[in-house]
């Protein structure tokens, strides 16, 4: 921790170990994850749809590059262990007319429908108007955002490795 600055933690008993800054980071991640999920649902609602965060993430993943996706690929990209969560969300998105499925051999492929693409465009427009504008005005700048994204990807790997190790204890 930085000298002269008091760490903000939610679990002091974790912060008194060998890596007190890790506890500070974990609390910040908790707050950021909650805020991000709140943002996704409220942004989706602003487009006129009531979607859960996982449904928003899956729809954007299906829409990515407009290439058909498999459920297993979506689960892999979004790092979702329980594929039934993806399957359930896909069923809801399909019922809402936002994605369509088709068979290609034994594979079930997902594609965004016109309504799904319209949702993604509306979400993007709202994101640009509200969130991107605020970040541009107040920071952090693009380089700092990229650096933070890199740090979070590296930490994700460390947490995943630690989770595998903890599963063997």
Beta strands, then each sheet from edge to edge (+ up, - down):
strand 1: 69-70
strand 2: 99-104
strand 3: 107-112
sheet 1: 1+ 3- 2+
end
